[in-house]
Amino acid sequence: MLKILSAALIIMSLSSVSFAALADDKDITDFTDDTRVFKIDPSIQTKKAHFHNRFGIDLTGDLYLPKDFDSSKKYAALAVAGPFGAVKEQSSGLYAQEMAKFGYVALAFDPSFTGESGGAVRYVSDPSINTEDFSAAVDFLSTRDFVDPEKIGIIGICGWGGIGLNAAASDTRIKATVSSTMYNMSRVAANGYFDNDDSEEKRFAARQAMNAQRTKDYKAGTYARAGGVVDPLPEDAPWFVKDYYAYYKTPRGYHKRSLNSNDGWTVTSGLALMNMPMLAFIGEIRSAVLIIHGEKAHSRYLGEAAFKALKGDNKELMIIPGASHVDLYDNFEKIPFEKINSFFAEYLK
């Protein structure tokens, strides 16, 4: 009995040592007010992470720690964000939790101006600031004692898949990138879905409308919102909009802080996206990239176009049979977590 008691005390002592460094880290706090929309794995401990980007905006993330986490060790780490208009309690948190099961330290974070992150004007998007958000997450991870700074990757989902590629083109500390069910938000903002509005006249009309809204916003002292996923859902809505509705507007994925679940981005956010196109230099990404898309995803053409721009033998496009765009948000039968793990295991070694 004494031997058993002694062993238990040793285990408890080791556990307290393992987390001692976190208790001394002012940027990491306890996790409270759990509002995550996916099934929680109680074996994965989660902490709150607090950091800032190069523009001085305070960001908040959920830090997922591997089983048997030991703060004296050095772990490979992942920063995860997306979908565009979502929060960390939705898909990015799910991805982070699953990757923590494979042994990674994973940080799912809210971008600037959204969720629990800072920014005086709420619900505004900007490609430069959002690309910087990914690098800020790398700043945070690379300065933790329990992270190997040479083994940091990122996962971008939906619009953040494109932003992630933009970050990988800029930030050489990112050693591997997974882009899941990606959008190129600049291309969609400028050309419309499937490039159906790709004309100077249509872009000019869109700019006129958004700039007129700028004047109204300035006079009002507020910023009009564009609306999230349409609700109620029209019977003739495109099938991919119905897919979005099924995720963002139902208990499956609804979150009170999610832009897509509620009132959307500011109307004028499209100005920056249209005028500052992303992905201009992704052909110069030297680190590894895995682009994952659903066979039936309406956005598949965006991922395939991005893949064609990549160079090198460490780039891969994976098409998931039968999967739609939203399937890769939370469908465990479609998201290839084993493949994602093997990809990072190869390139973060």
Phi and psi in degrees as a GROMACS rama.xvg file:
@    title "Ramachandran Plot"
@    xaxis  label "Phi"
@    yaxis  label "Psi"
@TYPE xy
-62.7466  -37.5196  LEU-2
-64.5293  -42.1481  LYS-3
-63.642  -44.077  ILE-4
-63.5394  -41.3513  LEU-5
-62.9715  -42.1709  SER-6
-62.1398  -41.533  ALA-7
-64.2654  -40.0911  ALA-8
-65.7379  -37.7076  LEU-9
-63.2791  -44.7582  ILE-10
-60.6818  -44.2375  ILE-11
-63.2206  -38.5885  MET-12
-65.3654  -43.9695  SER-13
-62.479  -39.7806  LEU-14
-62.4287  -42.6962  SER-15
-66.9266  -34.9203  SER-16
-66.3397  -40.1837  VAL-17
-58.5278  -34.1297  SER-18
-104.132  3.83826  PHE-19
-59.8001  -42.1345  ALA-20
-62.3744  -33.79  ALA-21
-68.0623  -36.2935  LEU-22
-64.6709  -26.8849  ALA-23
-90.4745  -3.13904  ASP-24
-94.3602  109.39  ASP-25
-66.9192  -17.0223  LYS-26
-87.9265  -2.43219  ASP-27
-124.227  123.873  ILE-28
-127.619  171.074  THR-29
-67.7724  152.353  ASP-30
-88.7168  122.338  PHE-31
-133.313  169.167  THR-32
52.2061  62.8072  ASP-33
-75.263  113.452  ASP-34
-120.926  22.1951  THR-35
-64.3881  142.607  ARG-36
-93.6544  -7.77276  VAL-37
-103.687  169.607  PHE-38
-68.6935  126.91  LYS-39
-89.0831  133.91  ILE-40
-93.6891  111.118  ASP-41
-67.5561  -12.8637  PRO-42
-80.5986  -11.1071  SER-43
-103.115  111.115  ILE-44
-76.7098  140.972  GLN-45
-124.998  138.097  THR-46
-125.298  161.966  LYS-47
-89.152  135.572  LYS-48
-114.279  137.81  ALA-49
-127.735  125.11  HIS-50
-152.358  179.574  PHE-51
-138.51  156.268  HIS-52
-98.6276  -179.163  ASN-53
-67.1807  -16.3643  ARG-54
-91.5804  3.20861  PHE-55
81.4207  14.3018  GLY-56
-87.3341  129.551  ILE-57
-78.2775  128.732  ASP-58
-114.741  151.274  LEU-59
-126.893  137.474  THR-60
-137.679  167.751  GLY-61
-106.261  122.503  ASP-62
-99.7135  116.591  LEU-63
-99.1767  125.633  TYR-64
-107.858  140.662  LEU-65
-63.5618  160.299  PRO-66
-59.1273  145.086  LYS-67
58.1456  35.1689  ASP-68
-56.1562  136.489  PHE-69
-132.211  112.696  ASP-70
-67.6849  -9.89186  SER-71
-84.756  -8.27884  SER-72
-95.0452  167.897  LYS-73
-111.577  121.255  LYS-74
-109.442  151.396  TYR-75
-70.5565  146.147  ALA-76
-134.312  153.427  ALA-77
-131.986  137.442  LEU-78
-103.915  133.418  ALA-79
-129.477  133.747  VAL-80
-147.982  154.595  ALA-81
114.731  173.804  GLY-82
-66.4885  173.784  PRO-83
-68.3859  115.134  PHE-84
95.7083  5.46493  GLY-85
-104.737  177.957  ALA-86
-125.643  169.503  VAL-87
-66.2144  -15.6882  LYS-88
-80.9895  -2.19657  GLU-89
-104.995  -128.505  GLN-90
-61.1394  -41.2408  SER-91
-62.9355  -36.6577  SER-92
-66.0482  -39.4207  GLY-93
-61.1632  -47.4819  LEU-94
-60.0752  -43.9101  TYR-95
-63.2524  -42.7852  ALA-96
-61.8809  -43.6801  GLN-97
-64.9644  -38.1557  GLU-98
-71.8532  -30.6497  MET-99
-63.0848  -32.4613  ALA-100
-62.3878  -27.8295  LYS-101
-85.0751  -3.0796  PHE-102
107.668  6.9828  GLY-103
-91.8781  148.915  TYR-104
-80.8717  123.955  VAL-105
-127.78  129.487  ALA-106
-113.427  109.708  LEU-107
-95.3438  125.545  ALA-108
-130.266  156.184  PHE-109
-87.2129  131.093  ASP-110
-66.3831  166.961  PRO-111
-51.8961  140.846  SER-112
72.626  7.7142  PHE-113
-133.531  161.345  THR-114
54.8598  -133.42  GLY-115
-90.2075  0.777021  GLU-116
-81.6026  164.085  SER-117
-86.9718  -167.822  GLY-118
118.306  118.813  GLY-119
-62.4585  -44.8101  ALA-120
-85.5324  127.581  VAL-121
-92.7876  150.177  ARG-122
65.4469  33.2186  TYR-123
-109.396  143.368  VAL-124
-117.677  144.163  SER-125
-148.23  128.025  ASP-126
-62.1614  -34.2869  PRO-127
-69.9815  -47.5583  SER-128
-65.6696  -40.7387  ILE-129
-68.4824  -36.3659  ASN-130
-62.9113  -41.6978  THR-131
-61.1727  -33.7669  GLU-132
-57.6682  -42.124  ASP-133
-62.2452  -44.1448  PHE-134
-65.5615  -33.2921  SER-135
-64.6463  -37.6006  ALA-136
-64.1472  -36.9425  ALA-137
-66.8029  -38.2313  VAL-138
-53.5481  -51.1011  ASP-139
-59.543  -51.9832  PHE-140
-64.025  -42.9764  LEU-141
-69.6238  -15.0477  SER-142
-102.904  8.9554  THR-143
-86.9053  139.011  ARG-144
-63.7363  -25.1285  ASP-145
-95.0267  9.92294  PHE-146
-116.9  136.089  VAL-147
-82.6011  112.114  ASP-148
-65.6722  -13.3703  PRO-149
-89.7209  1.52422  GLU-150
-130.456  60.6765  LYS-151
-119.994  128.788  ILE-152
-125.983  173.824  GLY-153
-134.867  153.652  ILE-154
-126.358  123.096  ILE-155
-116.369  133.165  GLY-156
-113.779  134.779  ILE-157
59.6169  -127.257  CYS-158
-59.8843  -28.11  GLY-159
-77.0363  -10.6997  TRP-160
-66.8839  -43.0106  GLY-161
-69.1538  -41.8009  GLY-162
-63.3551  -36.691  ILE-163
-62.2521  -41.4233  GLY-164
-64.3761  -38.4189  LEU-165
-61.2797  -41.1229  ASN-166
-66.5279  -40.6866  ALA-167
-64.3244  -30.4504  ALA-168
-70.8871  -25.4012  ALA-169
-98.512  -37.5538  SER-170
-105.915  105.329  ASP-171
-74.4314  -6.54889  THR-172
-75.6373  -17.9947  ARG-173
-79.7803  114.164  ILE-174
-92.2003  -16.8976  LYS-175
-161.062  143.116  ALA-176
-131.793  131.035  THR-177
-110.25  125.516  VAL-178
-114.007  111.358  SER-179
-107.968  126.655  SER-180
46.8342  51.0327  THR-181
-74.6332  150.888  MET-182
-113.477  148.147  TYR-183
-99.9657  97.344  ASN-184
-64.6835  -30.6708  MET-185
-64.3032  -43.3536  SER-186
-65.8278  -41.8544  ARG-187
-67.1525  -40.3676  VAL-188
-64.3284  -37.9906  ALA-189
-83.8245  -34.0568  ALA-190
-113.888  -8.97408  ASN-191
77.3884  173.166  GLY-192
-62.4045  136.797  TYR-193
58.2422  20.4657  PHE-194
63.4669  24.8329  ASP-195
-69.4828  -19.9804  ASN-196
-112.678  28.5435  ASP-197
-80.4094  80.6363  ASP-198
-152.515  151.421  SER-199
-60.6121  -40.3204  GLU-200
-63.7353  -42.9398  GLU-201
-69.1358  -37.9858  LYS-202
-65.7002  -39.306  ARG-203
-62.5269  -43.9686  PHE-204
-62.6937  -40.5178  ALA-205
-64.7857  -41.1447  ALA-206
-64.5738  -41.1608  ARG-207
-58.2047  -45.8749  GLN-208
-64.7772  -43.0301  ALA-209
-70.1611  -35.9413  MET-210
-71.8039  -33.0711  ASN-211
-62.9126  -37.2741  ALA-212
-67.2062  -34.6119  GLN-213
-56.8327  -43.7874  ARG-214
-62.8467  -44.1886  THR-215
-62.6301  -42.1079  LYS-216
-62.9179  -42.7892  ASP-217
-63.6495  -42.3145  TYR-218
-65.3764  -39.3265  LYS-219
-80.3436  -22.3381  ALA-220
74.8731  15.6679  GLY-221
-135.87  173.905  THR-222
-123.9  115.773  TYR-223
-63.8132  143.701  ALA-224
-101.218  146.591  ARG-225
-82.4921  -12.2721  ALA-226
93.3619  140.416  GLY-227
-84.2726  -144.344  GLY-228
-62.8177  132.27  VAL-229
-55.6668  134.676  VAL-230
-152.643  121.284  ASP-231
-71.7279  157.648  PRO-232
-81.5528  119.378  LEU-233
-64.4459  148.394  PRO-234
-63.0329  -30.7251  GLU-235
-95.1628  16.3549  ASP-236
-62.5056  143.038  ALA-237
-56.0292  152.089  PRO-238
-61.6631  -32.0211  TRP-239
-73.3693  -27.3083  PHE-240
-68.8526  -38.2681  VAL-241
-62.1285  -35.9251  LYS-242
-61.9842  -45.3536  ASP-243
-61.1151  -44.2635  TYR-244
-58.2985  -43.9395  TYR-245
-62.1967  -25.1398  ALA-246
-91.8181  -57.4673  TYR-247
-77.1656  -26.3175  TYR-248
-106.746  6.07656  LYS-249
-123.048  166.964  THR-250
-55.6688  -20.4802  PRO-251
-55.2794  -42.2109  ARG-252
-140.699  -0.834035  GLY-253
-60.299  136.527  TYR-254
-140.02  141.106  HIS-255
-63.8292  -25.0154  LYS-256
-97.8192  -3.93669  ARG-257
-74.8484  129.131  SER-258
-62.5526  -44.3318  LEU-259
-68.4746  -27.3217  ASN-260
-77.1112  -16.3972  SER-261
-128.033  -114.228  ASN-262
-101.485  6.79521  ASP-263
75.0278  -172.204  GLY-264
-75.4829  168.391  TRP-265
-65.2436  147.608  THR-266
-57.4754  -36.8601  VAL-267
-84.3512  0.669173  THR-268
-60.0958  -28.5827  SER-269
-65.0509  -21.1903  GLY-270
-60.7919  -47.9812  LEU-271
-68.0638  -40.1291  ALA-272
-62.3313  -41.0684  LEU-273
-68.5832  -38.4061  MET-274
-88.8968  -17.7902  ASN-275
-127.194  77.839  MET-276
-62.403  139.732  PRO-277
-88.1724  176.191  MET-278
70.0063  16.0416  LEU-279
-63.24  -29.161  ALA-280
-120.448  21.6518  PHE-281
-68.6009  -18.1133  ILE-282
-66.3853  -12.8823  GLY-283
-100.522  5.22545  GLU-284
-67.8839  120.139  ILE-285
-93.9392  -22.4732  ARG-286
-77.1892  170.724  SER-287
-74.2474  144.55  ALA-288
-136.883  133.846  VAL-289
-122.082  117.48  LEU-290
-103.766  124.944  ILE-291
-115.566  130.493  ILE-292
-141.847  154.186  HIS-293
-82.1607  143.539  GLY-294
-56.7776  -37.7645  GLU-295
-102.518  12.1964  LYS-296
-70.0543  132.165  ALA-297
-63.555  -23.2244  HIS-298
-91.1061  3.01592  SER-299
-56.2181  -36.1727  ARG-300
-61.8135  -27.7165  TYR-301
-72.6745  -40.8654  LEU-302
-68.727  -39.9559  GLY-303
-66.628  -37.0973  GLU-304
-66.2168  -41.0441  ALA-305
-63.9473  -41.1987  ALA-306
-62.8072  -38.6744  PHE-307
-62.6384  -27.3711  LYS-308
-81.024  -15.9672  ALA-309
-77.7822  154.992  LEU-310
-132.238  153.032  LYS-311
107.222  160.062  GLY-312
-90.3884  9.02857  ASP-313
-107.332  27.7478  ASN-314
-117.823  140.926  LYS-315
-145.162  140.843  GLU-316
-113.134  126.237  LEU-317
-119.761  119.386  MET-318
-103.166  125.153  ILE-319
-91.7311  115.519  ILE-320
-56.245  131.87  PRO-321
74.1379  -1.63609  GLY-322
-86.8947  141.503  ALA-323
-93.4181  178.15  SER-324
-58.369  -51.1415  HIS-325
-74.6755  -20.7304  VAL-326
-53.9498  -34.1228  ASP-327
-83.4862  7.64219  LEU-328
-81.4022  -43.1732  TYR-329
-154.898  7.7292  ASP-330
-88.9097  105.389  ASN-331
-64.9646  -20.9854  PHE-332
-78.3125  -14.2899  GLU-333
-112.758  -33.3613  LYS-334
-74.1137  122.416  ILE-335
-86.1727  69.3164  PRO-336
-61.7049  -35.5492  PHE-337
-61.9314  -40.8143  GLU-338
-66.4167  -42.5355  LYS-339
-60.5195  -42.3009  ILE-340
-62.6042  -46.1019  ASN-341
-64.9364  -34.0956  SER-342
-63.26  -50.052  PHE-343
-68.5589  -34.9273  PHE-344
-61.171  -34.5915  ALA-345
-73.7857  -41.2609  GLU-346
-101.358  -5.23431  TYR-347
-113.522  29.7435  LEU-348
